[in-house]
């Protein structure tokens, strides 16, 4: 209503007692003076979830309850996001000490519960002065009340309207001079009531040195709600009056506030609206806007991303999502979400037709709905680094990584495993990320080898994130696969040396998928020591030197000029032992002498007979114990012999672990060429031996075939003897094989009757040799074409005993 009667009033002032703040830690309490209110903020970490304030004046301390706050001009809001409780007090609040509407002093107590006891902390009183002069009329739309104050001395309006006289009738008919208030709803004028009765109903009336103040909580019976241009509005219209004889003193007080809760739109801004015509306005209006109690002019706000516009006589304020002063919070509702909270502070300055200025301030807390807050994972793996690198990004500032599950195995953060690395990266947009590094070879990584010679490294990641301060858990899962296509079994580099073959393997990260074997034996340091290999293995490479004639060689094309030695290193699948590759190296060798004992029972010898034949003698005239077993090839003083172990007059020595075949090389002086002069000055005797372990023999010529798991150990012995002993013995041509038990040579020509007995050892199951008590140094000899059977001799009781020797005399 535009009708005003001129009125002048005064208000007595009082003094407050001053209390010092004590016992509150530094940084917990913050007190600020704003243009039209005083603010106290206290950290919730100190106050707990249920802090209480008391307003203090000279009459005592008054608990600020919800109802008392709305009536007396206080607003208490708990803000979990910044983590503090905030008290705002109007400059015209009940216990405020006011001096000339220019100096306002506040005094409060803070009550908190600590260790089960309520503790009161007197807060240091604070004095504030408005930085701007008071406008003739000011309206405050707080979160829990409406307040309007008018200057007590104003120029009377330029004219009256017919409706103004209608409101005068109840005041004129009043029979009392006490101040009364009359409320008017949207369509009805209520009966006047005393000011004291109105205060009992929750309203506040205050007369200061220069202003009249009226305050009403939201939702009062006398207020009314409506919509203006589609915007919800709550208004209270009160007229206070007093009749003094024939004069009526009357003040019209109207407060109208937008109750819009805001709307978040797809463009990413929070929209809040208020009707333009809530108050008389002649020349438009000036708008200042901001957050957290800060006001800036409209042009400045627009530079900061705000949008201030008008549509259908409605003022629209659009606050950008990233506006300075807004609060952001993460929340877990099956998925990860976020919402924003804006403590809007809006000021509108209007001028009516009488050039009277009205200043309207609105304080509103706006919140967006839950908005998706997606976290992404990016696979940054570089195959050449042989390491998974996975980046987890867009993690909000109030979300922290608590743990990671890698293929089901949990690792808490910070990590205690040195092979795994997690680093945090902070970004300017108030987000951060985590970079996870896991080596391909780490035991936690799954591996799959495909038939296409590709290796798949698989890492299933489950990030455990916690939202602070509630510690709600959110899980983000990601699976990454690294495909290595050039996966193949290891290949050694091999080179020939004078003494054998050298192998080198440069390690690759996935070489552990295979086992390295020589024949069927796993290559280990123990195996290398057993067979005389030289092996060194470090993180970069494996070096292996295999001496000639050691375990694993195969020999071909043996002649006096040399031979070819081949060794094969086999790569087998670690799980199935299936052969998946090999490295084969063949090298030529030309040793002066050699002896080879094959697995199929053949002895091959190249011997230097320079000292074993007389001067002028020819190596071609040498032979074995059987004089018809001559060399295959000769060149001067060297001769090559190759014969079956059970031929050429060889003897066999048998003990509990090994069997040894032995033969000798002799020189024959018979049938010299007429021109050849031969002297008897030979000094050496050449003996050849092949030794096999019994445990590795399967057949010992039992079925015309010799079988051994491994080659035998050969020895070529040059011993010094008188020349007469070096000539060819008078052994008849035969295939006789002499068997020696331990160191005793058995010789017998008689047969004994008996029966077959089973073998004592499974590997020698085809061969049985009877063991007799004979005089020492006797020897069995068997004619080459004899057809003997194994028999038990009819000897003294108790002398029968079966012995496994892997010998079949019937086929010698």
Steps between C-alpha positions, in 0.01 A plus 500: 500500500635838402316699769726624778425722805798690635616375839794568731602261778802430717661194661702478824844342477667267748854379565625143478748318721812384318628138516830371365515188280702230674564128450427492127798389287639734238349468157175347624299820543436768241296822550424749220303821456295535183291789371182401677586206724763353728630147436663240724641174356635220721654176374286193553811310601493705820127545557381151409177434314267691738648837596286761677531876523378747761437871438620711793400850617486677835191303598653158451571225248226374267519163328459540127247234416342461160195704595696762692743542209222573250332753729812678620698526178743209524569233240698185585608270218719192514715467186656154480687577182726774634467325834373778722188632671406855412307755704374815331360780714302796361624841607153535652501163679357488849814508715704730275626823661413780254647848510338749261451226240869534426680285757377151581652279767442124522564256781446123488577179685583171331378183671653169395506148642847368569574167664136471598486839671355828377761774484425869449749720317432878523585650164676831486252776428520656157413850382391569143406808300318492166722590206199641310240753619156370578239529226155640589362151476699174526368147476695190598391157383693268729482123494259488798338844523405821319604838634403849386630826646399852404644834585297667773518846346394514140334746271129446475379344176395729218144374497253244625286239339143396570613164641718680752194642673351152528792389714459809717148408614604233759762738643254790515239284679753386761421623853853454641819690448718186537695392199319231304577291194264400226593218260371479148506178300468469128124549507408590858574769760519351852392664820763707685685353798730655757873502428557299815261233376674497161834441671349202678410360159865511391524843340763756591459879505792729579535876504861625480648848495403543139321188373192287552564128468249220440597131486289194422600133485403311188174311514312726739118478488473864399746469210390369164659309214434561137658477159616797298586418139534136599742575787392402853489799736428536872387841623394664825314831506476674838373848578579641845302801625414707808211746538587822682172697534402602151842400353581144387866400473537209252795315339457247226758215507519246218755220453480269199764238421554256214486141625650354183723201581704527181527281196813342355491506122686301241736785420664447838370797696269540797200720419319701766204733433320783675209712369597848385189680630483395865560864594420827322766573244521791261834496323601135500733362760864452583617148576798385703563128544750260648558201724598459863391849598704674231323742267636625170338719236322330214774572241763348727282196566447450129874508446519212749254292301171602662206563273258770617193541285128574499223298345123550543555764771716251690858558601712191422835437660709221349797394716778312317583155628858595577419836659743606768347444841283204407534168681525162335429163660532141383241238583464127442165368386596174329714718274710807572315832489561860592291798595570869541385738772480877443447750781348770285505863605295733280436870535235694302481880517168653389373857480127575507305792357578712806871441449506288814760227486429143604786255556410128498753236611436130451709226660427158358663160513465322167601144422515307177357150466738206498711525187706216352866531590670253268852386574697371203790260467748533216735225391836673447701180471806504274591145398870577479500585870360154584280662761133586538436871540137584581381850585187557707381855437235757591501389862324773703690681773290342777560146372814308590643168383500252787601172332534317171412140426721357226361177359325445832799576723458804727766767545430787739620853432772602559647191344748284688602293195806646333421363154168687485492879471211744550559872457249781551461793262304815601336716233390866502132411455483361855530142384786259530607168356700189581754331275546128563806313372522120509780305325388232258712247690339572835340185644167679531469536120311231311656362181352312210702358213299457183552267209578800281828554687356796690527556870219671686579677827175559688444735790154532655493806725241584761561843650359554849427869550367668813289816512601735779406573768226238507741226382240359263661247266487504123653239268626561151599197293724490197662222301807552286672256267845530349551293186856406413492356148867419452498234770698192407709249688849618590775465241863473599787646307764230461864510392757229450817497707804272503382333816125480438197717428403825676138614531361840593138596570395864546212496746156619400230575757290202395775239465394352832206340316737229380734252661843447347618142478789303355345175383232458766705645787407843632787742466593603852820592674501152654478339156780723373724399789415133451598498130785746511320788328598857573187709559436858616157658524407856591212738434621571148620176348581133542845374393564128459820326388464131416840325477555248225413139589279608792139400548265598220723472192428299188784420261495440124744435216781397728828467310864571555445845353246578769130469567190705561368544851141608550322608812136598532348724767127440524230747609199337663170639621535555873161345578468219245870428426406499133792584271438838342840586359868426506841634415721255312866570441738280301873568503801333336770367732845357421652358817813290483333222695147418601284224640121483470273260683158506337163419651454212255816322618768612260852619578671740260865583558757719331833424662849642452722193476830675452644336810293183476651373173866439420704743298420454137178325592171569328188583700301301250656183645340556837204302627297441810508193717332322215767526232236519232366825649719753328475877457244659274739774399862597562730790422855449609498442871125540564230238462120503512319202649125460522349180632220358707572477871438125505737422216870493421599315817377766742475425869232624733546596864197513722448650842194608696458827311675487160593275214831566319596370156872486422718426201856565392688598186786273393757518224552200270844431349380219274504542124728808475571642162837385374644850495363593842740509793328479838678543834369376833510828691127553578455638851122545555204280543161645396196386694141612425213495747131589492316512832120511537290528814288192556202714597482641148525176307185340358655229287848358500516316168219277624311524174781595263471860617663722758295779654618767745335817624825688463828470320773326682807654651798422282865486594804451280797383706861518385716291729869416475595132457793296368499470126440127510171552671375734231484253216180347383387216729441149370123528531306308244242688297195499722234728638572385848403741778662463835294588806670610818311502830632790699875451445488120456516341151290190469608226260317175449421271216249272654128527491262444782138422490249732663189705443417862418455745788350849489727804499580682825476853348226604255736696267699177446207266475620336180841383621586243763848390598559225753737563782722211613771441747805445288867524566632850459646606159304243299328624185208388282557507132227440245549401137369757257228279357395324817131470569483499876203525727495643850501213748542448870799276575451203729734612771502487873187612674495873579732611222223591258446865465359700206701801388391757245784577261316590181688231311356249252767248416278331252539789255860609551 
